[in-house]
Amino acid sequence: MREPDSQVTRRAFLRLSAAGGLALLAPRAGAAGAVSGTGTAAMLTRPIPRTGERLPAVGLGTWQTFDVEGDREREPLLEVLRRFFAAGGRVIDSSPMYGRAESAVGDLVTRLSPVPAAFLATKVWTQGREAGLNQIVESFRRMRTSRMDLMQVHNLVDWRTHLGTLRRLKEEGRIRYLGITHYALSAFDEMERILRQERLDFVQLPYSAGVREAEKRLLPAAAETGTAVLVMRPFEEGALLRRVRGKPLPAFAAEIDCTSWAQLFLKFILSHPAVTCAIPATSNPDHLADDVRGGLGRLPGEDLRRRIAREVG
């Protein structure tokens, strides 16, 4: 006789717990470290619509940047995380698709003392219920956590199956929030349908000053359905910054407390009312220090948003 899904879920996590894989890091809900890297200003926070929990507006992605192993390769990333948490950051997003990134996050966060109150997010990226559950359990082990803050269905792969699993895990207290992601603009119509048909906590999507398709329907749908928004690829994997390389920062940047193009582009994203958190990825501590300042100070209004968009054509 086949076991009920809830029993399969519980047994899988009990096996991992017995092996010691869930005892190292327990992310905590609550207040973020709200002091900036300069020690003088608090990072902007945004509420998660479903609960009102506030998240710092600039998080950290791990695609390509955290796919490393060994102390020598990970040492710069440890400094990235030190600066990130000192600036008030909390949200770290990863995926089993990102190679060794989940393991790097779990290793490096637990090296910090005291262990920070990270908001850990990752994804399920496979076909089938059992394969999905096994992958989720492995992500818990790699990220060294007893509870995942956010688990997402990566690129909508077998999303109906995995949302069922994620709902059970949420009911059991194994995860706090669930959501979906996709990197492709061609998936926006399906993502909008899912947002309107399913009760999701988060959606992760690409959005930038140069790639604005999400403004048409997907961001409004997130706002209307009470879905928090994580923004991937805020710099279009560096292409946006390359387009303005050598170009002087416009004078109006000072009106919104920006001293770099990266800060200007992040503030463009964060000025959209549906956006909860932008997650630029970097392995460079100096770039991280620049990025988190995008969550400080004033945000552009509609006029400045139009001017920022014009700067990148």
Beta strands, then each sheet from edge to edge (+ up, - down):
strand 1: 45-47
strand 2: 54-56
strand 3: 60-61
strand 4: 91-93
strand 5: 119-124
strand 6: 148-153
strand 7: 175-181
strand 8: 202-206
strand 9: 228-232
strand 10: 277-278
sheet 1: 1+ 2-
sheet 2: 3+ 4+ 5+ 6+ 7+ 8+ 9+ 10+
end
